[in-house]
């Protein structure tokens, strides 16, 4: 929805900006686009082999001053070639990828440095959603620092209103929202919760998981093996996640994959919920000192943070963390701030 708002803002300014994606545009997105808005949404992936030359013809017809690549390959020849159109004044690559990037040696390092310098010279800016991603692009993709910029994700708090009419709260609970895959640290979370139950420190606090994924059945089985299946609820995909967060004892983001940003953590901050996160990727950057942190994959540390929340749920420390989190989400990660930074990046000084 943010991208739709950005497109509408640019259309009001009569900006000729063309967005390109590596994947096919969903039907709901295409249906929502304003008439006359210059956004490229061909049938099928615009940068895919079968559509690329059609995309090229469309770009030649539109002659946009700015091309923005979202969810594309930074080093693909198809992407890079489009940056060289003579009428394109600015080509901007938006990097949302969650990966640490490998350390290159030998010939691979030589090739990586060469393509990093090439990308640096052909893109106007390579925009990351976090400082973590920006550093990765400099250190492992060899992008020239001056060509990088950070525009953090933002949150529209107004969309998180109202109560759930499909779920009755089962009493106090820890909450997780995300894909049910190993990289999200759900195994670590189940083991940590099991330790609290075994130690008798969890009391009547349950564990609720919202989301779906290929590991759902395995995680169900693990909960049974750990003896916590009666206290663990798998809700599947939900549209009331923010409401569930707002009523949780704590939201837990136990990612073991280096998160590019960590939007779930930002939602929990805005919801005014105690927050526990791993130190993976950009999570520490997003959360700051507003939450409790543990080393990714460390069951003992996560269990200790969960125990701390239970023991300090109504203390000044927890209340102050919650207030700092709310303020940080609204002041530093607002959707308005994100919109302003993107529009400035795309249009400021254009044509001068």
N, C-alpha and C positions, 0 to 999 in steps of 0.2 A: 504493500500500500504506500510505503514511503516513496518508491520510485514513481508511482502514479502522481503523487503530489508534486514531486520534483519536476516531472514532465509538464504538468499543468502550470507551474510557476514559470518555467522557461517559455511556454507557449504564450503566456500573457505578455511577456517581454519581447515576443516575436523573435526569439532566438533560434537560429538555425543550427540546432544541435541534433546529432544523430547518435542513437544508442545502438550498440551491437552486442549480441549475446552469443555464446557458444552453443547454447541449447535452444530448443524450440520454445517460442513464447506460448504460455498457457492460454487457453481460450478465454478464461475469465479476465486475463490481463488485456488481451487484444480487444475484448468487448468494452472495457472500461476506458480505453484511450479516447481522448478528445479528438474531434474532427479537426484535421489540419495540423495536428501535432506531428512534428518530424521525429518519429521513432520507427526504426526499421524492424518490422515483424513479419518476415516471410514465413511461408508454410514450411516447417522443418527448420533445422538449425541454420541460421544465416551464414555461419562460417564453415559449415560442413562441406564435404566434397561435392555433393549433388547440387547445392544451392549457391556455391561461392560466386560463380560468374553472374548469376542472377543478382546476387547482392552487390557485386561490383557495378553492374549496370544501374541498379537503383541508386547507389551512392553517386555515380556520375550524373544521374538525372537530378538528384536533390542538391548536389553541390554544397554540402554543409560546411560551415566554417569550423565546426568542432565535431570530432568523433570521439565518443566515449565507449570504451570496451568494458563490459561487465561479465564476469564469469567466463572469461576467455583465456586462451593460452598467451602468455606474455611474449613468448619467443617464436610462436608459429609464423611461418612465412606469410600465411594468409592474413594474419593480423597485421604484421609489420608492413606488408605491401600497401594496405589501405591507408597507413599513416603518411604515405608519400604522395598522395593525390595533391596536385598543385594548388587546388582551392582550399585545402584543409589548413587552417592556421594553427589549430591545436588538436593534438591527438593525446587522449588521456586514458591511461590504463588503471582501472580500479581493482585492487588486489584484496580479495576476501578469503584467500586460501588458508586453511589450517594445516600447516606442515612445518616441520623444523628446517627441512632442506638438508641435503647431505653435504658433507665436507669433501671437496674434490681435490684430487692429487694428480700429478703427472699430466698426461695429455688431456684428461678430462678437465683439469683446472685451467689449462690453456684455452680450451674450447669455451668453457664457462666464462672466463674473463673476456674473451672476444665477443661472445653474444651479449654479455652484460654491457659492454661498451657500446655495442650496436644499438641495443634497446635504449640505452641512456641518450643516445644522439637522435633517435627517431621519435621517441615519445616526448611530449611537452612536459608531462609529469606522470610519475607512477605513484598512485595514491593508495596508501594502506589504511586499514581500519584500526590499526593500533601501532604504537611505537615498537612493540615486539615484532610485528610483520615488517615494519620499515627497516629495523636492524637486520632482520634475516635477508631482506633484499640487498642490502649493502654488503653484508659479510659473506653471504653464500651464493647470491646471484650476481654479485659484482656490479650492482647499479651505482652510478655516481651519486653521492649523497645529495648534491644540489638538485638532482632530478626527482627526489623523493619528497613526499608530503604525507602527513597524517590527517585524516578526517575521521574522527571516531563515529561509530554508530550512535544513533539517538533513539529516544523513546518518546512516544506520544501517550502521556498518562491518561488523557481524556478517553481513550478507547477502552481503558480498563475500569469500567463502571458496572454497577449492578451486582446482584447476587446470582448464585447458581440455582437453577430450578430443577436440576437433574441429579443432585448429589446431597445426601444428608451427612453432615460431619459425624465421624465415628468417635469423637472425643479427640484428645491431643494426638498430634502426629508429626513425624518428620516427613519432608516432601522432596521428591525428585521429579524433574521434568526433562525429557530428552529422549533421544533414540536409545533403544535397548540393544546396545552393542558394547563389545569389550572396551573400546576406546573411551567410552563415556564413564568408565570407572564404576559401573553398577555392581560388579562382583566385589570390589573393595567395600562399597557401601553395605551390601548385604552381610558381609563378614563382620564389619564394624558394628552393625546393629545387632547381630547375633551375639557378639561379645557383651554388649550392654545387657541383653536379655539374660544371658548366662550368669552375669555378675549380679543380676537383680537390681540394676540401677536404672533400667528403662521404665520401670513401673508399668502404667497402662498406656504409655505412648506407643503408637503404632507407626508403621512405615508405609507411605503411599507413593506409588510410582505412576506417573502419567507419561504415556508415550508408547511407541511400538517399535518393533525391529526384529531382525532375524534371530536374535538371542533370547527372545521372550520365553520360549519353552524351556530352554536351558536354565534360565534364571528362575523360573518357576520351580524347576527340579532342585536347583541349588537351595532355594528357600526351604523346601521340604527337608533336604539333607541337613541343613543347619537347624532345623526345628523351629523355624520362624514363619512358616507358611500361614498359620492362623492369624498372625499379627501383621502380615504383609499383604497389601492390596495392590494389584495390578489393574489400573483403570483403563488402559489403552489410550487412544488419542482423545484429547479433550479440547473444548473451546472455552473452558472456564479456568484455565491455568492460573491466571492472575488472582482470581478469587481464592483458589486453593492455596496459593502462596500466602496471601494476606492472613489466612487463618492457621497457618502452620506454626509449630513450635520453632522450626527452622527449615529453611530451604537449603538443600545440599547439592553442590555442583562438584562431583568428585572426578572430573575429567582427567584422563591419562594421556589423551591426545593433545598436542600443543594448540590450544584454541586460538583462533585468529582474533577473537574479541571476547566472547562469552556473554551473549545476549541474555541468557537465562539468569545469570547473576545480576545483570542490570534490571531485569524485571523484578526480581526479588527485592532489590534495593528500593525501587520505586514503590513496591507494595508495602514497605515498612515491615519486612520480615527479617528476623535474625538469619544470618547468612554464614554458611560454612563452605569454603571452596578449596580446591587443590591449588598448587602453585604452577599449574600447567599453562604454558603459553602466555597469553595476555591477561589472564584472570587477575593476577596481582595488580596489574596496571588499571584495570577497570574498578576493582573493589577498593583499592587503597587500604586505609586503616578502618574500614567500616565493617569488615567481617572477620571471621576466624579462619585461619589458613593452616593447611597441613601439606606435607610433601606427597605428591601424587603417588598413589599406590600403597601408601603406608596405612595399613589397617589400624594399628595401635594409635597412631596420631589422630586419625579420623574419629575413632571411638572416644578418645580423650576430649576432642572438641565437642562432640555430641553430648558427652557427660557434662562438660562445662556449661553448655546452654541450659541443660535441665536444672543445673544447680543455681544458675544465675538469671533465670528467665525474667524475673521481676526486679532485678537490681539496677542501680544507676548505670553501671557499665554497659549493660545490654540496651537500656533505654537510650543512652547517648550514642551507641553504635547505630541503632535504628534511625535516630534523627539525622546523624551524619550521612547515613546511606540515602535517606530520602532527599536531603539537600543536595548531595552529590549527583544523584540521578537527574534531578530537575535542573540544576544549575550548570553542570558540566557535560551532561549527556542528553540535553534536550533535542527534540527533533527540529526545533526552530534554529538552533545553533548549527546543526548539521546541514540544514537547507541553505542557510546563509553562506556557509563555507563552500558548499558545492557550487552554488550560483556564482560566487566570486571567483572561484577557480576556473569555471567554464567561460565567464564573460568579461571579467575585469581586464581592461586594457585591450580588448579584442579590436583589431582593425586600426589600432593607433600606430 
